[in-house]
Amino acid sequence: MNSKFNKAVFVCALSLATSLAAHADNKITFTGKVIDSACTISVNGGVATLDLGETSAADIAAKGQTGAPKSFNISLGSCPVAAAGVPTKAYIKFSGTTDGDDTYFKNDLSGANAATNVAILIKDAKNTAIINNDGNTAITLPPTGGAVDLDYTASLVASAAAPTKGDVSSAVTYTVSYE
């Protein structure tokens, strides 16, 4: 009986050592940075809903055709004065559900009153389409502090041929990160 007990203790010890070794390989290390202050953020002066108006289905009959763009801006205000440890760049990332293209933000509506084959296309001031979940171009923060305004446009876009009439709505979130 004593040899059975020794074997059981040896197997338990071996299992524990194997488990501890495997546990050490499954470690995640999280890092971050604390900054003195960040810029305040405002979309269109505090109005974060943008009415894109009406577009004829005939005007956006082919995939990629867009309706008239509507302007909006994101203002990074009260940015801190440049100093050691203060970020000098910002990135704005737009995130949402896409519709067959990483730059087409899907119509969230469904049912009889929803348009089909239509999405939202957002472009920056250089007329470059915003890519879903991408930090896009670095924004240089003013070294003297203060504000920087970023201009964008949004328009209805055909995400496939033959869009149908109806309502369109797309909730797109944005995050600002600093470097």
Buried (B, 14 or more C-beta within 10 A) or exposed (E): EEEEEEEEEEEEEEEEEEEEEEEEEEEEEEEEEEEEEBBEBBBBEEEEEBEBEEBEBEEBEEBBBBBEBBEBEBBBEEBBEEEEEBBBEBBBBBBBBBBEBEBBBBBBBEEEEBBBBBBBBBBBEEEEBBBBEBBBBEBEBBEEBBBBEBEBBBBBBBBBEEBEEBEBEBEBEBEBEBE
